[in-house]
Each structure stands twice: as C-alpha cells, then as structure tokens.
Amino acid sequence: MKTIATTYRGLMCAIACLATLSVTMPAKFSNAAETKVPVTFSGGHETDPKDHGRPVVLVAAGLGVKPEVFRKAFSGVTPARGRGPTGEEARRNKQALMKVLGPFKVTNERLDEVSNYYRYRPQEGEMWPTTPAKAYAVVEEGKIKKVVVTDPGSGYSSPPKATVKGFEKVRLEAKVKFVTDLKKNGGIESIEMAHEKSTAKRP
C-alpha cells in the first residue's frame, strides 16, 4: 500500500508539472516570436512655401513663440540679396524683429542664438542642424504591434516618412515635437499606425 501511495503522489506531481508547463510555455514562445524591425525615415525637412526656405516652425519654437508671431516679426525685415547686410541694415532689421518679439520676452541674445543656430545656405547645399531619429517596429505573427522610438533626433520641420521593410503598405504617422531646447527641437515624439492600415500583413 505504501508503494502504491508513493507512486500515486509521484504521478500527481508529474501531472501538476505538466499543467504548469502548458500555461507558461505559450507565453514564452509568444515573446520569442516577437521581432524588432528597424524603421527607415526619409524627408521631414519641408518648409511652408511662404517662408521661402526658412525653418520658421523650428525658429519660432526655439524662441518660445508661435510661427505666426515670428512671421509677423520677420515681415519687417529687409533681406540683403546676394550679400551680407550693412551695419545700418542689420540694426534696422534687428529693431523690426525685437519690436514684435520683445513683448513675448524674447531677448536680443536669445534671438541671436536661435538665428545663428538655424542659419544655413541652401544655395550651397547646406541644411540647418539635424539629427536622424531612430526607431523600430515590434512585429508579431506577421503584424506590426507597435513602433518604439529609441532616439527622437532633432531638426525635423515636418513629419518625416516612416517605413518598415516588408510592411511598406502600412502607413505610419510620425508626430514631431517642437521645444525651446535647440538640441531637442523638432524631434520625433511618437509614431502611430494609421487605423485603416493597422491590420496589414507581411506579404
């Protein structure tokens, strides 16, 4: 009888162990099935046609004002075409800018800092300071579950196009965040899947 009882207890223990494995193993395999696929970014440096190539959204954010406020301020500036401004022209332009920006607590020093940071020469192929963003898509069972931004980058004046290899038909929407910190201004805050494409599968 003792032998039978011992055998019975051993059998019950084995059944319990198998039951535990049946619960935990699917979760383990599910995690293992997840893969991380890099996101590719392109573009994201477009400007409003009325700004004539100036990254107004970035400049305005750096100054802590809305784009329309900076546009109003810049409307009083007379650009020096094909040359640097004379001392008198620079003085008048600065005066016109500060007349509008001053009431928003923008200092002369801050205006110089932001203006110099985003100054560039497009005719020579230059671009204002930018840092590429980095992200990856979590793929499970042939579907993109979510997109994780690991480095927001900076200098994006418009939402860049984001794509995942093998899921080119899935439309991803990048959201750009504008802040006063010039090194973080124009970074990617988040990337979401458009609802109508969220169920697309890998070909």
PASEBA-1860 file (N, C-alpha, C; in nm, 3 decimals):
! residues 203
1> MKTIATTY> 0.083/-0.121/0.000/0.000/0.000/0.000/0.086/0.126/0.000 ~ 0.198/0.116/0.077/0.287/0.231/0.084/0.346/0.262/-0.053 ~ 0.378/0.154/-0.125/0.437/0.171/-0.259/0.336/0.235/-0.354 ~ 0.209/0.188/-0.343/0.104/0.244/-0.428/0.083/0.392/-0.399 ~ 0.085/0.430/-0.270/0.065/0.570/-0.231/0.178/0.657/-0.284 ~ 0.300/0.603/-0.274/0.416/0.679/-0.323/0.407/0.700/-0.473 ~ 0.367/0.593/-0.544/0.352/0.602/-0.689/0.244/0.701/-0.726 ~ 0.135/0.702/-0.651/0.024/0.794/-0.678/0.067/0.939/-0.662
9> RGLMCAIA> 0.143/0.964/-0.549/0.190/1.102/-0.526/0.285/1.146/-0.636 ~ 0.369/1.053/-0.682/0.462/1.086/-0.790/0.388/1.118/-0.918 ~ 0.280/1.041/-0.946/0.201/1.064/-1.066/0.132/1.199/-1.062 ~ 0.076/1.234/-0.946/0.008/1.363/-0.931/0.105/1.479/-0.948 ~ 0.227/1.462/-0.896/0.330/1.566/-0.909/0.365/1.589/-1.056 ~ 0.376/1.478/-1.129/0.409/1.487/-1.272/0.300/1.560/-1.349 ~ 0.173/1.528/-1.314/0.059/1.593/-1.380/0.060/1.743/-1.352 ~ 0.091/1.780/-1.227/0.095/1.921/-1.189/0.204/1.994/-1.267
17> CLATLSVT> 0.318/1.930/-1.282/0.429/1.991/-1.356/0.391/2.014/-1.502 ~ 0.324/1.915/-1.562/0.281/1.928/-1.700/0.180/2.040/-1.716 ~ 0.091/2.055/-1.619/-0.010/2.162/-1.623/0.058/2.298/-1.618 ~ 0.162/2.309/-1.535/0.235/2.435/-1.524/0.303/2.469/-1.655 ~ 0.364/2.368/-1.719/0.432/2.390/-1.847/0.333/2.434/-1.954 ~ 0.211/2.375/-1.952/0.112/2.409/-2.052/0.067/2.554/-2.040 ~ 0.080/2.612/-1.921/0.041/2.751/-1.901/0.153/2.846/-1.938 ~ 0.277/2.811/-1.898/0.388/2.903/-1.915/0.453/2.898/-2.052
25> MPAKFSNA> 0.452/2.783/-2.119/0.523/2.770/-2.245/0.467/2.857/-2.357 ~ 0.334/2.870/-2.375/0.284/2.957/-2.482/0.331/3.101/-2.466 ~ 0.335/3.153/-2.344/0.380/3.290/-2.322/0.526/3.304/-2.362 ~ 0.606/3.199/-2.329/0.747/3.202/-2.364/0.766/3.205/-2.515 ~ 0.693/3.115/-2.583/0.703/3.110/-2.727/0.650/3.237/-2.792 ~ 0.547/3.298/-2.732/0.489/3.421/-2.785/0.592/3.533/-2.783 ~ 0.667/3.546/-2.672/0.769/3.651/-2.663/0.880/3.625/-2.764 ~ 0.914/3.495/-2.780/1.022/3.462/-2.873/0.983/3.494/-3.016
33> AETKVPVT> 0.852/3.495/-3.046/0.806/3.520/-3.181/0.813/3.668/-3.218 ~ 0.825/3.755/-3.119/0.835/3.898/-3.146/0.971/3.930/-3.207 ~ 0.968/4.013/-3.311/1.093/4.058/-3.373/1.093/4.210/-3.382 ~ 1.213/4.267/-3.382/1.228/4.411/-3.393/1.284/4.445/-3.531 ~ 1.209/4.523/-3.606/1.249/4.562/-3.741/1.275/4.712/-3.744 ~ 1.393/4.755/-3.789/1.425/4.899/-3.791/1.328/4.981/-3.877 ~ 1.302/5.103/-3.834/1.220/5.196/-3.910/1.312/5.286/-3.992 ~ 1.277/5.307/-4.117/1.355/5.395/-4.204/1.283/5.529/-4.218
41> FSGGHETD> 1.357/5.638/-4.198/1.300/5.771/-4.210/1.351/5.841/-4.336 ~ 1.265/5.919/-4.398/1.306/6.000/-4.512/1.229/6.131/-4.511 ~ 1.293/6.237/-4.560/1.226/6.368/-4.562/1.213/6.426/-4.422 ~ 1.112/6.511/-4.406/1.089/6.572/-4.275/1.154/6.708/-4.261 ~ 1.200/6.766/-4.372/1.264/6.897/-4.365/1.197/6.996/-4.461 ~ 1.067/6.974/-4.483/0.993/7.065/-4.568/0.959/7.194/-4.492 ~ 0.946/7.302/-4.566/0.908/7.430/-4.507/0.786/7.484/-4.579 ~ 0.716/7.574/-4.513/0.598/7.637/-4.574/0.645/7.725/-4.690
49> PKDHGRPV> 0.578/7.716/-4.805/0.618/7.798/-4.921/0.630/7.947/-4.890 ~ 0.545/7.996/-4.800/0.550/8.139/-4.770/0.670/8.178/-4.685 ~ 0.745/8.077/-4.635/0.863/8.106/-4.554/0.992/8.108/-4.636 ~ 0.980/8.077/-4.766/1.095/8.085/-4.858/1.217/8.008/-4.807 ~ 1.193/7.886/-4.758/1.304/7.801/-4.716/1.347/7.817/-4.571 ~ 1.293/7.916/-4.503/1.331/7.933/-4.362/1.254/7.832/-4.276 ~ 1.323/7.763/-4.184/1.254/7.668/-4.095/1.183/7.742/-3.982 ~ 1.080/7.815/-4.017/1.012/7.904/-3.923/0.958/7.829/-3.802
57> VLVAAGLG> 0.904/7.707/-3.824/0.847/7.635/-3.710/0.954/7.604/-3.605 ~ 1.077/7.577/-3.650/1.187/7.548/-3.558/1.237/7.675/-3.491 ~ 1.252/7.780/-3.568/1.299/7.907/-3.512/1.200/7.960/-3.409 ~ 1.072/7.958/-3.445/0.968/8.008/-3.355/0.966/7.928/-3.225 ~ 0.975/7.795/-3.236/0.974/7.711/-3.116/1.096/7.740/-3.029 ~ 1.212/7.760/-3.092/1.332/7.793/-3.016/1.319/7.923/-2.940 ~ 1.243/8.015/-2.996/1.221/8.145/-2.931/1.105/8.140/-2.832 ~ 1.029/8.032/-2.838/0.915/8.021/-2.747/0.792/8.097/-2.792
65> VKPEVFRK> 0.779/8.117/-2.924/0.662/8.187/-2.977/0.597/8.100/-3.085 ~ 0.477/8.138/-3.126/0.409/8.065/-3.232/0.465/8.108/-3.368 ~ 0.459/8.020/-3.469/0.513/8.053/-3.601/0.457/8.183/-3.659 ~ 0.327/8.207/-3.637/0.268/8.328/-3.694/0.326/8.455/-3.631 ~ 0.369/8.445/-3.506/0.432/8.560/-3.440/0.567/8.590/-3.504 ~ 0.645/8.486/-3.529/0.775/8.508/-3.592/0.758/8.558/-3.735 ~ 0.659/8.506/-3.805/0.636/8.552/-3.942/0.602/8.701/-3.944 ~ 0.522/8.743/-3.848/0.488/8.884/-3.838/0.612/8.968/-3.811
73> AFSGVTPA> 0.698/8.917/-3.722/0.821/8.989/-3.689/0.912/8.997/-3.810 ~ 0.923/8.888/-3.884/1.015/8.883/-3.999/0.963/8.965/-4.116 ~ 0.834/8.993/-4.118/0.778/9.072/-4.228/0.836/9.212/-4.232 ~ 0.893/9.257/-4.120/0.953/9.391/-4.116/1.100/9.391/-4.150 ~ 1.155/9.272/-4.185/1.297/9.259/-4.218/1.318/9.277/-4.368 ~ 1.427/9.346/-4.403/1.465/9.363/-4.543/1.590/9.280/-4.570 ~ 1.574/9.161/-4.630/1.690/9.074/-4.653/1.790/9.137/-4.750 ~ 1.919/9.113/-4.727/2.023/9.160/-4.818/2.044/9.051/-4.922
81> RGRGPTGE> 2.005/9.076/-5.045/2.012/8.976/-5.151/2.154/8.960/-5.204 ~ 2.207/8.839/-5.194/2.337/8.810/-5.252/2.456/8.869/-5.179 ~ 2.434/8.925/-5.061/2.545/8.983/-4.984/2.504/8.993/-4.838 ~ 2.600/9.022/-4.755/2.570/9.042/-4.614/2.512/9.180/-4.592 ~ 2.427/9.198/-4.490/2.368/9.330/-4.464/2.473/9.429/-4.413 ~ 2.451/9.553/-4.443/2.538/9.658/-4.389/2.507/9.675/-4.241 ~ 2.589/9.748/-4.170/2.564/9.769/-4.027/2.431/9.836/-4.003 ~ 2.397/9.930/-4.085/2.270/10.003/-4.069/2.152/9.911/-4.100
89> EARRNKQA> 2.164/9.829/-4.205/2.057/9.735/-4.240/2.036/9.633/-4.128 ~ 2.144/9.583/-4.072/2.134/9.486/-3.963/2.067/9.548/-3.842 ~ 2.100/9.673/-3.814/2.041/9.741/-3.699/1.890/9.758/-3.718 ~ 1.849/9.800/-3.838/1.706/9.820/-3.865/1.630/9.688/-3.860 ~ 1.691/9.583/-3.915/1.625/9.453/-3.914/1.608/9.400/-3.772 ~ 1.711/9.414/-3.692/1.703/9.369/-3.553/1.596/9.448/-3.478 ~ 1.590/9.575/-3.505/1.490/9.661/-3.439/1.348/9.617/-3.477 ~ 1.329/9.583/-3.605/1.197/9.538/-3.652/1.158/9.405/-3.586
97> LMKVLGPF> 1.253/9.317/-3.573/1.226/9.187/-3.510/1.192/9.203/-3.362 ~ 1.272/9.280/-3.291/1.252/9.294/-3.147/1.124/9.372/-3.114 ~ 1.080/9.455/-3.205/0.956/9.530/-3.183/0.838/9.434/-3.165 ~ 0.841/9.324/-3.239/0.733/9.225/-3.231/0.764/9.118/-3.126 ~ 0.890/9.075/-3.120/0.926/8.964/-3.031/0.949/9.006/-2.887 ~ 0.990/9.129/-2.865/1.017/9.178/-2.730/0.903/9.157/-2.632 ~ 0.779/9.189/-2.671/0.666/9.170/-2.580/0.645/9.024/-2.540 ~ 0.705/8.930/-2.614/0.693/8.787/-2.581/0.814/8.741/-2.500
105> KVTNERLD> 0.887/8.837/-2.443/1.001/8.812/-2.356/1.118/8.744/-2.428 ~ 1.129/8.770/-2.558/1.243/8.722/-2.634/1.353/8.828/-2.624 ~ 1.469/8.788/-2.574/1.581/8.883/-2.559/1.662/8.891/-2.687 ~ 1.739/8.997/-2.697/1.827/9.015/-2.813/1.928/8.900/-2.822 ~ 1.980/8.858/-2.706/2.078/8.750/-2.702/2.016/8.618/-2.749 ~ 1.894/8.590/-2.706/1.829/8.465/-2.745/1.797/8.467/-2.894 ~ 1.756/8.581/-2.945/1.727/8.593/-3.088/1.852/8.563/-3.170 ~ 1.965/8.618/-3.127/2.091/8.591/-3.197/2.128/8.443/-3.191
113> EVSNYYRY> 2.111/8.383/-3.073/2.147/8.242/-3.055/2.066/8.152/-3.147 ~ 1.935/8.171/-3.148/1.847/8.086/-3.229/1.869/8.112/-3.378 ~ 1.882/8.238/-3.414/1.901/8.273/-3.556/2.031/8.213/-3.609 ~ 2.136/8.223/-3.531/2.265/8.167/-3.574/2.261/8.015/-3.583 ~ 2.188/7.952/-3.491/2.180/7.806/-3.489/2.113/7.753/-3.616 ~ 2.007/7.820/-3.661/1.933/7.771/-3.777/1.970/7.840/-3.908 ~ 2.074/7.921/-3.906/2.119/7.986/-4.028/2.189/7.886/-4.118 ~ 2.156/7.884/-4.245/2.220/7.793/-4.341/2.213/7.853/-4.481
121> RPQEGEMW> 2.291/7.797/-4.573/2.297/7.846/-4.710/2.249/7.736/-4.805 ~ 2.120/7.735/-4.838/2.066/7.629/-4.924/2.128/7.628/-5.063 ~ 2.169/7.746/-5.111/2.229/7.753/-5.244/2.362/7.677/-5.251 ~ 2.419/7.647/-5.134/2.543/7.571/-5.129/2.520/7.429/-5.077 ~ 2.393/7.388/-5.080/2.360/7.251/-5.040/2.360/7.228/-4.890 ~ 2.356/7.335/-4.813/2.359/7.321/-4.667/2.219/7.294/-4.612 ~ 2.216/7.243/-4.491/2.092/7.219/-4.418/2.112/7.267/-4.275 ~ 2.007/7.317/-4.214/2.020/7.356/-4.073/2.052/7.231/-3.991
129> PTTPAKAY> 2.100/7.246/-3.867/2.140/7.130/-3.786/2.028/7.027/-3.769 ~ 2.058/6.903/-3.802/1.961/6.794/-3.787/2.029/6.671/-3.730 ~ 1.951/6.590/-3.661/1.999/6.461/-3.610/1.895/6.356/-3.648 ~ 1.933/6.250/-3.719/1.836/6.148/-3.762/1.772/6.077/-3.642 ~ 1.643/6.052/-3.654/1.572/5.977/-3.549/1.596/5.827/-3.570 ~ 1.575/5.749/-3.463/1.588/5.604/-3.470/1.466/5.540/-3.403 ~ 1.418/5.433/-3.463/1.301/5.363/-3.407/1.296/5.222/-3.462 ~ 1.216/5.138/-3.399/1.196/5.002/-3.450/1.050/4.962/-3.433
137> AVVEEGKI> 1.007/4.872/-3.519/0.870/4.819/-3.511/0.873/4.683/-3.445 ~ 0.779/4.658/-3.356/0.765/4.527/-3.292/0.669/4.446/-3.378 ~ 0.720/4.338/-3.438/0.640/4.256/-3.529/0.611/4.121/-3.465 ~ 0.485/4.081/-3.469/0.444/3.952/-3.412/0.336/3.892/-3.500 ~ 0.353/3.770/-3.538/0.255/3.698/-3.621/0.224/3.773/-3.749 ~ 0.327/3.829/-3.810/0.310/3.896/-3.938/0.245/4.032/-3.931 ~ 0.234/4.090/-3.811/0.172/4.221/-3.796/0.260/4.313/-3.712 ~ 0.253/4.442/-3.743/0.322/4.541/-3.660/0.234/4.569/-3.539
145> KKVVVTDP> 0.287/4.541/-3.421/0.211/4.563/-3.298/0.225/4.707/-3.249 ~ 0.347/4.760/-3.258/0.372/4.897/-3.215/0.506/4.943/-3.269 ~ 0.532/5.073/-3.260/0.659/5.129/-3.303/0.721/5.202/-3.184 ~ 0.846/5.172/-3.156/0.917/5.230/-3.042/1.025/5.326/-3.092 ~ 1.020/5.450/-3.044/1.121/5.550/-3.080/1.235/5.541/-2.978 ~ 1.354/5.509/-3.024/1.470/5.497/-2.934/1.553/5.625/-2.930 ~ 1.545/5.704/-3.036/1.617/5.832/-3.043/1.530/5.928/-3.124 ~ 1.475/6.032/-3.061/1.384/6.123/-3.132/1.451/6.207/-3.239
153> GSGYSSPP> 1.584/6.218/-3.233/1.653/6.303/-3.329/1.619/6.450/-3.306 ~ 1.644/6.534/-3.404/1.611/6.676/-3.393/1.619/6.741/-3.531 ~ 1.562/6.861/-3.540/1.570/6.936/-3.665/1.466/6.904/-3.769 ~ 1.366/6.822/-3.734/1.259/6.794/-3.830/1.161/6.911/-3.829 ~ 1.139/6.969/-3.946/1.045/7.081/-3.957/0.907/7.034/-4.000 ~ 0.898/6.908/-4.040/0.771/6.847/-4.080/0.781/6.697/-4.051 ~ 0.668/6.627/-4.042/0.673/6.484/-4.013/0.746/6.407/-4.124 ~ 0.849/6.331/-4.091/0.918/6.252/-4.193/0.835/6.131/-4.232
161> KATVKGFE> 0.867/6.073/-4.347/0.803/5.948/-4.388/0.872/5.834/-4.316 ~ 0.794/5.749/-4.251/0.849/5.635/-4.177/0.801/5.506/-4.240 ~ 0.894/5.415/-4.271/0.857/5.288/-4.331/0.931/5.173/-4.264 ~ 0.871/5.054/-4.273/0.930/4.933/-4.219/0.943/4.833/-4.333 ~ 1.063/4.778/-4.352/1.087/4.684/-4.461/0.994/4.564/-4.449 ~ 0.925/4.534/-4.559/0.830/4.423/-4.559/0.689/4.468/-4.525 ~ 0.676/4.592/-4.479/0.544/4.646/-4.442/0.525/4.784/-4.505 ~ 0.571/4.798/-4.630/0.566/4.928/-4.695/0.424/4.983/-4.712
169> KVRLEAKV> 0.325/4.894/-4.713/0.186/4.939/-4.730/0.123/4.985/-4.599 ~ 0.192/4.962/-4.490/0.140/5.007/-4.360/0.177/5.155/-4.344 ~ 0.077/5.240/-4.332/0.103/5.384/-4.321/0.131/5.421/-4.176 ~ 0.250/5.474/-4.154/0.290/5.517/-4.020/0.287/5.669/-4.014 ~ 0.239/5.721/-3.904/0.229/5.866/-3.886/0.321/5.911/-3.774 ~ 0.421/5.991/-3.811/0.517/6.042/-3.713/0.471/6.179/-3.661 ~ 0.483/6.198/-3.532/0.447/6.325/-3.471/0.574/6.396/-3.426 ~ 0.589/6.521/-3.470/0.708/6.600/-3.437/0.678/6.692/-3.320
177> KFVTDLKK> 0.772/6.701/-3.227/0.756/6.787/-3.111/0.852/6.905/-3.119 ~ 0.798/7.025/-3.099/0.878/7.147/-3.105/0.896/7.204/-2.964 ~ 1.021/7.227/-2.926/1.053/7.274/-2.791/1.160/7.384/-2.799 ~ 1.184/7.451/-2.687/1.283/7.558/-2.686/1.427/7.508/-2.682 ~ 1.448/7.385/-2.637/1.583/7.326/-2.635/1.624/7.297/-2.779 ~ 1.722/7.370/-2.830/1.759/7.358/-2.970/1.810/7.219/-3.006 ~ 1.873/7.150/-2.913/1.925/7.017/-2.939/1.815/6.911/-2.947 ~ 1.697/6.944/-2.895/1.584/6.850/-2.896/1.470/6.900/-2.984
185> NGGIESIE> 1.477/7.023/-3.028/1.371/7.084/-3.107/1.352/7.009/-3.239 ~ 1.226/6.979/-3.272/1.198/6.908/-3.395/1.229/6.760/-3.387 ~ 1.214/6.701/-3.267/1.236/6.557/-3.251/1.107/6.479/-3.272 ~ 1.120/6.350/-3.297/1.002/6.264/-3.316/0.947/6.224/-3.180 ~ 0.826/6.266/-3.152/0.763/6.235/-3.023/0.703/6.094/-3.022 ~ 0.641/6.055/-3.132/0.578/5.924/-3.138/0.552/5.886/-3.283 ~ 0.529/5.755/-3.304/0.493/5.704/-3.437/0.375/5.609/-3.418 ~ 0.266/5.639/-3.485/0.146/5.557/-3.473/0.108/5.500/-3.609
193> MAHEKSTA> 0.038/5.387/-3.608/-0.013/5.329/-3.731/-0.150/5.390/-3.763 ~ -0.168/5.425/-3.890/-0.300/5.474/-3.932/-0.398/5.359/-3.916 ~ -0.516/5.387/-3.864/-0.612/5.282/-3.828/-0.648/5.191/-3.945 ~ -0.664/5.249/-4.062/-0.709/5.168/-4.173/-0.601/5.073/-4.225 ~ -0.475/5.094/-4.183/-0.366/5.007/-4.227/-0.311/4.920/-4.117 ~ -0.365/4.931/-3.997/-0.305/4.864/-3.881/-0.311/4.712/-3.887 ~ -0.398/4.655/-3.974/-0.409/4.510/-3.981/-0.335/4.451/-4.101 ~ -0.259/4.534/-4.171/-0.187/4.484/-4.288/-0.086/4.377/-4.248
201> KRP> -0.071/4.275/-4.333/0.020/4.165/-4.302/0.141/4.168/-4.392 ~ 0.246/4.102/-4.347/0.367/4.091/-4.427/0.333/4.011/-4.553 ~ 0.380/4.057/-4.670/0.350/3.985/-4.795/0.403/3.843/-4.790
END
